[in-house]
Amino acid sequence: MDAKFASAAAAYANAARGLKVPGAAGGDTAGASGAGGFADMVQDVVGRTVDSSRASERASLGAISGTASLHEVVTSVSAAEVSLQTVVAIRDRVIGAYQ
């Protein structure tokens, strides 16, 4: 069971490291109007979502090891869920705009 948990944690870490927002790191900045462009906003939201997910995972691991309270876990998981819902809402709006 420990091996499955370790491999799952490693998979999440690798996925988070590989997360890139197309066009946000340079090169393709179509639609971006300088410092406050759409790509910058999306990159910021995705970055906060990843950070929130990592905090949630740390709190969950803390609860497993007995160093975090259930309240901390529920709070961090709720924050991660709200962040993910924000990203999904933005994605849906972008897809709707293209349609």
DSSP file (Angstrom, degrees, kcal/mol; ACC not computed):
  #  RESIDUE AA STRUCTURE BP1 BP2  ACC     N-H-->O    O-->H-N    N-H-->O    O-->H-N    TCO  KAPPA ALPHA  PHI   PSI    X-CA   Y-CA   Z-CA
    1    1 A M     >        0   0    0      0, 0.0     4,-2.0     0, 0.0     5,-0.2   0.000 360.0 360.0 360.0 -37.1    0.0    0.0    0.0
    2    2 A D  H  >  +     0   0    0      1,-0.2     4,-2.5     2,-0.2     5,-0.2   0.861 360.0  54.7 -64.4 -35.1    2.9    2.4    0.7
    3    3 A A  H  > S+     0   0    0      2,-0.2     4,-2.4     1,-0.2    -1,-0.2   0.899 107.6  49.1 -66.2 -40.0    4.3    1.8   -2.7
    4    4 A K  H  > S+     0   0    0      2,-0.2     4,-2.2     1,-0.2    -1,-0.2   0.906 112.2  48.5 -64.8 -41.3    1.0    2.8   -4.4
    5    5 A F  H  X S+     0   0    0     -4,-2.0     4,-2.5     2,-0.2    -2,-0.2   0.918 112.5  48.3 -64.6 -43.3    0.8    5.9   -2.3
    6    6 A A  H  X S+     0   0    0     -4,-2.5     4,-2.3     1,-0.2    -2,-0.2   0.903 112.5  47.8 -65.0 -41.3    4.4    6.9   -3.1
    7    7 A S  H  X S+     0   0    0     -4,-2.4     4,-2.1     2,-0.2    -1,-0.2   0.873 112.2  50.0 -69.6 -34.8    3.9    6.3   -6.8
    8    8 A A  H  X S+     0   0    0     -4,-2.2     4,-2.3     2,-0.2    -2,-0.2   0.919 111.1  48.8 -67.0 -42.7    0.7    8.3   -6.8
    9    9 A A  H  X S+     0   0    0     -4,-2.5     4,-2.2     1,-0.2    -2,-0.2   0.899 111.6  49.8 -62.9 -39.9    2.4   11.2   -4.9
   10   10 A A  H  X S+     0   0    0     -4,-2.3     4,-2.5     2,-0.2    -1,-0.2   0.886 109.3  52.0 -66.0 -38.1    5.2   11.1   -7.4
   11   11 A A  H  X S+     0   0    0     -4,-2.1     4,-2.3     2,-0.2    -2,-0.2   0.913 110.2  48.2 -64.8 -42.3    2.8   11.2  -10.3
   12   12 A Y  H  X S+     0   0    0     -4,-2.3     4,-2.4     2,-0.2    -2,-0.2   0.913 111.9  49.9 -63.0 -41.9    1.0   14.2   -8.9
   13   13 A A  H  X S+     0   0    0     -4,-2.2     4,-2.1     1,-0.2    -2,-0.2   0.914 111.6  48.0 -63.9 -42.6    4.3   16.0   -8.4
   14   14 A N  H  X S+     0   0    0     -4,-2.5     4,-1.8     1,-0.2    -1,-0.2   0.893 111.8  50.0 -65.4 -39.2    5.5   15.3  -11.9
   15   15 A A  H  < S+     0   0    0     -4,-2.3     4,-0.4     1,-0.2    -2,-0.2   0.902 110.7  49.3 -65.7 -40.7    2.2   16.5  -13.3
   16   16 A A  H >< S+     0   0    0     -4,-2.4     3,-0.8     1,-0.2    -2,-0.2   0.880 110.8  50.1 -67.2 -37.3    2.3   19.7  -11.3
   17   17 A R  H 3< S+     0   0    0     -4,-2.1    -1,-0.2     1,-0.2    -2,-0.2   0.856 110.6  50.1 -67.6 -34.2    5.9   20.4  -12.5
   18   18 A G  T 3< S+     0   0    0     -4,-1.8     2,-0.5    -5,-0.2    -1,-0.2   0.445  80.2 120.6 -85.1   0.1    5.0   19.8  -16.1
   19   19 A L    <   +     0   0    0     -3,-0.8     2,-0.4    -4,-0.4    -3,-0.0  -0.531  37.0 169.4 -72.0 118.4    2.0   22.2  -16.0
   20   20 A K        -     0   0    0     -2,-0.5    -2,-0.0     4,-0.0    -3,-0.0  -0.971  32.1-136.4-129.5 144.9    2.5   24.9  -18.6
   21   21 A V    >>  -     0   0    0     -2,-0.4     3,-1.9    18,-0.0     4,-0.5  -0.907  32.8-120.1 -99.7 116.7    0.1   27.6  -19.9
   22   22 A P  T 34 S+     0   0    0      0, 0.0    -1,-0.0     0, 0.0     0, 0.0  -0.299  92.7   6.3 -58.4 131.5    0.4   27.9  -23.7
   23   23 A G  T 34 S+     0   0    0      3,-0.1     3,-0.4     1,-0.1    16,-0.1   0.365 104.4  97.5  82.1  -5.8    1.5   31.3  -24.8
   24   24 A A  T <4 S+     0   0    0     -3,-1.9     3,-0.1     1,-0.2    -1,-0.1   0.738  75.2  56.7 -88.4 -22.5    2.0   32.6  -21.3
   25   25 A A  S  < S-     0   0    0     -4,-0.5     2,-0.2     1,-0.3    -1,-0.2   0.375 120.9 -77.6 -92.6   5.6    5.8   32.2  -21.1
   26   26 A G  S    S+     0   0    0     -3,-0.4     2,-1.7     2,-0.3    -1,-0.3  -0.744 101.1  66.4 128.9-178.0    6.6   34.2  -24.1
   27   27 A G  S    S+     0   0    0     -2,-0.2     2,-1.0    -3,-0.1    -3,-0.0  -0.484  98.7  51.8  70.8 -89.4    6.5   33.8  -27.9
   28   28 A D        +     0   0    0     -2,-1.7    -2,-0.3     1,-0.1    -3,-0.1  -0.720  56.8 150.0 -88.8 101.1    2.7   33.6  -28.5
   29   29 A T    >   +     0   0    0     -2,-1.0     3,-2.1    -4,-0.1     5,-0.2  -0.080  15.4 157.0-121.3  33.3    1.0   36.5  -26.8
   30   30 A A  T 3  S+     0   0    0      1,-0.3     3,-0.1     3,-0.1     9,-0.1  -0.394  73.1  14.8 -61.2 130.1   -2.0   36.9  -29.1
   31   31 A G  T 3  S+     0   0    0      1,-0.3     7,-0.6    -2,-0.1     2,-0.4   0.297  96.8 121.3  88.8 -10.2   -4.7   38.7  -27.2
   32   32 A A    <   -     0   0    0     -3,-2.1     2,-0.6     5,-0.2    -1,-0.3  -0.742  48.6-159.1 -89.5 132.3   -2.5   39.8  -24.4
   33   33 A S    >   -     0   0    0     -2,-0.4     3,-0.7     1,-0.1     2,-0.3  -0.579  52.5 -77.3-110.6  68.8   -2.3   43.6  -23.9
   34   34 A G  G >  S-     0   0    0     -2,-0.6     3,-1.0     1,-0.2    -1,-0.1  -0.562 101.1  -8.6  82.6-140.1    0.9   44.0  -22.0
   35   35 A A  G 3  S+     0   0    0      1,-0.3    -1,-0.2    -2,-0.3    -3,-0.0   0.737 135.6  48.7 -72.3 -24.4    1.2   43.3  -18.3
   36   36 A G  G <  S+     0   0    0     -3,-0.7    -1,-0.3     4,-0.1    -2,-0.1  -0.057  83.1 142.3-107.3  33.7   -2.4   42.7  -17.6
   37   37 A G    <>  -     0   0    0     -3,-1.0     4,-1.9     1,-0.1    -5,-0.2  -0.151  64.4-108.8 -75.4 167.8   -3.2   40.3  -20.5
   38   38 A F  H  > S+     0   0    0     -7,-0.6     4,-2.7     1,-0.2     5,-0.2   0.886 117.9  55.6 -61.7 -41.9   -5.5   37.4  -20.5
   39   39 A A  H  > S+     0   0    0      1,-0.2     4,-2.5     2,-0.2    -1,-0.2   0.886 107.3  50.2 -61.4 -38.6   -2.6   34.9  -20.7
   40   40 A D  H  > S+     0   0    0      2,-0.2     4,-2.2     1,-0.2    -1,-0.2   0.892 110.7  49.8 -65.6 -39.4   -1.1   36.5  -17.5
   41   41 A M  H  X S+     0   0    0     -4,-1.9     4,-2.4     2,-0.2    -2,-0.2   0.926 112.3  46.5 -64.8 -44.8   -4.4   36.2  -15.7
   42   42 A V  H  X S+     0   0    0     -4,-2.7     4,-2.7     1,-0.2     5,-0.2   0.918 111.9  51.1 -64.0 -43.4   -4.8   32.5  -16.7
   43   43 A Q  H  X S+     0   0    0     -4,-2.5     4,-2.4    -5,-0.2    -1,-0.2   0.901 111.0  49.1 -61.1 -40.7   -1.2   31.8  -15.7
   44   44 A D  H  X S+     0   0    0     -4,-2.2     4,-2.4     2,-0.2    -2,-0.2   0.920 112.4  47.1 -64.7 -44.6   -1.9   33.4  -12.3
   45   45 A V  H  X S+     0   0    0     -4,-2.4     4,-2.1     2,-0.2    -2,-0.2   0.918 113.9  47.4 -65.0 -43.6   -5.1   31.5  -11.7
   46   46 A V  H  X S+     0   0    0     -4,-2.7     4,-2.5     2,-0.2    -1,-0.2   0.906 111.6  51.4 -64.7 -40.9   -3.5   28.2  -12.7
   47   47 A G  H  X S+     0   0    0     -4,-2.4     4,-2.4    -5,-0.2    -2,-0.2   0.911 110.8  47.4 -62.1 -42.9   -0.5   28.9  -10.5
   48   48 A R  H  X S+     0   0    0     -4,-2.4     4,-2.5     2,-0.2    -1,-0.2   0.864 110.7  53.1 -66.7 -34.7   -2.7   29.6   -7.5
   49   49 A T  H  X S+     0   0    0     -4,-2.1     4,-2.4     2,-0.2    -2,-0.2   0.920 109.8  47.2 -65.6 -43.5   -4.7   26.5   -8.2
   50   50 A V  H  X S+     0   0    0     -4,-2.5     4,-2.4     2,-0.2    -2,-0.2   0.923 113.1  49.2 -63.1 -44.2   -1.6   24.4   -8.2
   51   51 A D  H  X S+     0   0    0     -4,-2.4     4,-2.3     1,-0.2    -2,-0.2   0.908 111.5  49.3 -61.4 -41.8   -0.3   26.0   -5.0
   52   52 A S  H  X S+     0   0    0     -4,-2.5     4,-2.1     2,-0.2    28,-0.3   0.893 110.6  50.1 -65.3 -39.8   -3.7   25.4   -3.4
   53   53 A S  H  X S+     0   0    0     -4,-2.4     4,-2.3     2,-0.2    -2,-0.2   0.901 110.2  50.2 -64.9 -40.7   -3.7   21.8   -4.4
   54   54 A R  H  X S+     0   0    0     -4,-2.4     4,-2.5     2,-0.2    -2,-0.2   0.899 110.0  50.2 -64.4 -40.2   -0.2   21.3   -3.0
   55   55 A A  H  X S+     0   0    0     -4,-2.3     4,-2.4     1,-0.2    -1,-0.2   0.893 110.0  51.2 -64.6 -38.7   -1.3   22.9    0.3
   56   56 A S  H  X S+     0   0    0     -4,-2.1     4,-2.3    20,-0.3    -2,-0.2   0.909 110.3  48.5 -63.7 -42.1   -4.2   20.6    0.4
   57   57 A E  H  X S+     0   0    0     -4,-2.3     4,-2.6     2,-0.2    -2,-0.2   0.901 110.9  50.8 -64.8 -40.8   -2.0   17.5   -0.2
   58   58 A R  H  X S+     0   0    0     -4,-2.5     4,-2.3     2,-0.2    -2,-0.2   0.915 111.0  48.6 -63.1 -41.6    0.4   18.7    2.5
   59   59 A A  H  X S+     0   0    0     -4,-2.4     4,-2.1     2,-0.2    -2,-0.2   0.900 111.0  50.5 -65.5 -40.1   -2.5   19.1    5.0
   60   60 A S  H  X S+     0   0    0     -4,-2.3     4,-2.0     2,-0.2    -2,-0.2   0.920 111.5  47.4 -63.5 -43.5   -3.8   15.6    4.1
   61   61 A L  H  X S+     0   0    0     -4,-2.6     4,-2.2     1,-0.2    -1,-0.2   0.873 110.2  54.0 -64.8 -35.7   -0.4   14.1    4.6
   62   62 A G  H  X>S+     0   0    0     -4,-2.3     5,-2.7     2,-0.2     6,-1.3   0.876 107.4  50.0 -64.7 -37.2   -0.1   16.0    7.9
   63   63 A A  H  <5S+     0   0    0     -4,-2.1     3,-0.3     4,-0.2    -2,-0.2   0.887 109.7  51.2 -67.5 -38.4   -3.4   14.5    9.0
   64   64 A I  H  <5S+     0   0    0     -4,-2.0    -2,-0.2     1,-0.2    -1,-0.2   0.901 114.2  43.2 -64.0 -40.5   -2.2   11.1    8.1
   65   65 A S  H  <5S-     0   0    0     -4,-2.2    -1,-0.2    -5,-0.1    -2,-0.2   0.566 116.9-114.6 -83.8  -7.4    1.0   11.6   10.1
   66   66 A G  T  <5S+     0   0    0     -4,-0.8    -3,-0.2    -3,-0.3    -4,-0.1   0.613  89.0 106.5  88.4  13.5   -0.9   13.2   13.0
   67   67 A T  S   <S+     0   0    0     -5,-2.7     2,-0.4    -6,-0.2    -4,-0.2   0.508  71.0  56.9-102.2  -5.3    0.6   16.7   12.7
   68   68 A A  S    S-     0   0    0     -6,-1.3    -2,-0.1    -9,-0.1     2,-0.1  -0.939  78.5-123.8-126.5 149.2   -2.5   18.5   11.2
   69   69 A S     >  -     0   0    0     -2,-0.4     4,-1.7     1,-0.1     5,-0.1  -0.451  25.0-114.6 -86.4 162.5   -6.0   18.8   12.4
   70   70 A L  H  > S+     0   0    0      1,-0.2     4,-2.7     2,-0.2     5,-0.2   0.847 116.6  60.1 -62.2 -34.5   -9.1   17.8   10.5
   71   71 A H  H  > S+     0   0    0      1,-0.2     4,-2.4     2,-0.2    -1,-0.2   0.915 104.1  49.1 -60.8 -44.2  -10.1   21.4   10.4
   72   72 A E  H  > S+     0   0    0      2,-0.2     4,-2.4     1,-0.2     5,-0.2   0.895 111.8  49.6 -62.5 -40.6   -6.9   22.3    8.5
   73   73 A V  H  X S+     0   0    0     -4,-1.7     4,-2.6     2,-0.2     5,-0.2   0.943 112.0  46.4 -64.9 -48.0   -7.5   19.5    6.0
   74   74 A V  H  X S+     0   0    0     -4,-2.7     4,-2.2     1,-0.2    -2,-0.2   0.905 113.6  49.8 -63.0 -41.6  -11.1   20.5    5.4
   75   75 A T  H  X S+     0   0    0     -4,-2.4     4,-2.1    -5,-0.2    -1,-0.2   0.929 113.9  43.7 -63.3 -45.9  -10.2   24.2    4.9
   76   76 A S  H  X S+     0   0    0     -4,-2.4     4,-2.1     2,-0.2   -20,-0.3   0.875 113.6  50.3 -71.2 -35.8   -7.3   23.5    2.5
   77   77 A V  H  X S+     0   0    0     -4,-2.6     4,-2.2    -5,-0.2    -1,-0.2   0.897 110.7  50.6 -67.2 -38.8   -9.3   20.9    0.5
   78   78 A S  H  X S+     0   0    0     -4,-2.2     4,-2.3    -5,-0.2    -2,-0.2   0.901 109.7  50.1 -64.2 -41.1  -12.2   23.4    0.2
   79   79 A A  H  X S+     0   0    0     -4,-2.1     4,-2.1     1,-0.2    -2,-0.2   0.905 110.8  49.5 -63.9 -41.1   -9.8   26.2   -1.0
   80   80 A A  H  X S+     0   0    0     -4,-2.1     4,-2.3   -28,-0.3    -2,-0.2   0.886 109.8  51.7 -64.5 -38.3   -8.4   23.8   -3.6
   81   81 A E  H  X S+     0   0    0     -4,-2.2     4,-2.4     2,-0.2    -2,-0.2   0.906 109.2  49.2 -65.5 -42.2  -11.9   22.9   -4.7
   82   82 A V  H  X S+     0   0    0     -4,-2.3     4,-1.9     2,-0.2    -2,-0.2   0.902 111.1  50.6 -64.0 -40.8  -12.8   26.6   -5.2
   83   83 A S  H  X S+     0   0    0     -4,-2.1     4,-2.0     2,-0.2    -2,-0.2   0.920 111.0  48.1 -62.5 -43.8   -9.6   27.2   -7.1
   84   84 A L  H  X S+     0   0    0     -4,-2.3     4,-2.4     1,-0.2    -2,-0.2   0.898 109.4  52.7 -64.9 -40.2  -10.3   24.3   -9.4
   85   85 A Q  H  X S+     0   0    0     -4,-2.4     4,-2.2     1,-0.2    -1,-0.2   0.857 107.5  53.3 -63.4 -34.2  -13.9   25.4   -9.9
   86   86 A T  H  X S+     0   0    0     -4,-1.9     4,-2.3     2,-0.2    -2,-0.2   0.925 109.1  47.9 -65.0 -45.0  -12.6   28.8  -10.9
   87   87 A V  H  X S+     0   0    0     -4,-2.0     4,-2.6     1,-0.2    -2,-0.2   0.912 112.3  49.3 -62.8 -42.4  -10.3   27.3  -13.5
   88   88 A V  H  X S+     0   0    0     -4,-2.4     4,-2.5     1,-0.2    -1,-0.2   0.895 110.0  51.4 -64.4 -39.7  -13.1   25.2  -14.9
   89   89 A A  H  X S+     0   0    0     -4,-2.2     4,-2.1     2,-0.2    -2,-0.2   0.904 110.9  47.8 -64.2 -41.4  -15.4   28.2  -15.1
   90   90 A I  H  X S+     0   0    0     -4,-2.3     4,-2.4     2,-0.2    -2,-0.2   0.927 111.5  50.9 -64.3 -44.3  -12.7   30.2  -17.0
   91   91 A R  H  X S+     0   0    0     -4,-2.6     4,-2.6     1,-0.2    -2,-0.2   0.920 109.8  50.0 -58.4 -44.7  -12.2   27.3  -19.4
   92   92 A D  H  X S+     0   0    0     -4,-2.5     4,-2.4     1,-0.2    -1,-0.2   0.885 110.4  49.9 -63.2 -39.2  -15.9   27.0  -20.0
   93   93 A R  H  X S+     0   0    0     -4,-2.1     4,-2.1     2,-0.2    -1,-0.2   0.899 111.0  49.1 -66.4 -40.2  -16.2   30.7  -20.8
   94   94 A V  H  X S+     0   0    0     -4,-2.4     4,-1.8     2,-0.2    -2,-0.2   0.926 112.7  47.3 -65.0 -44.4  -13.3   30.6  -23.2
   95   95 A I  H  X S+     0   0    0     -4,-2.6     4,-1.6     1,-0.2    -2,-0.2   0.914 111.7  51.2 -63.3 -41.8  -14.8   27.6  -25.0
   96   96 A G  H  < S+     0   0    0     -4,-2.4    -1,-0.2     1,-0.2    -2,-0.2   0.867 107.5  53.2 -61.9 -36.7  -18.1   29.3  -25.1
   97   97 A A  H  < S+     0   0    0     -4,-2.1    -1,-0.2     1,-0.2    -2,-0.2   0.872 108.7  49.1 -67.3 -36.4  -16.5   32.4  -26.6
   98   98 A Y  H  <        0   0    0     -4,-1.8    -1,-0.2     1,-0.2    -2,-0.2   0.789 360.0 360.0 -72.9 -26.7  -14.9   30.4  -29.4
   99   99 A Q     <        0   0    0     -4,-1.6    -1,-0.2    -5,-0.2    -2,-0.2   0.495 360.0 360.0 -78.3 360.0  -18.2   28.7  -30.2
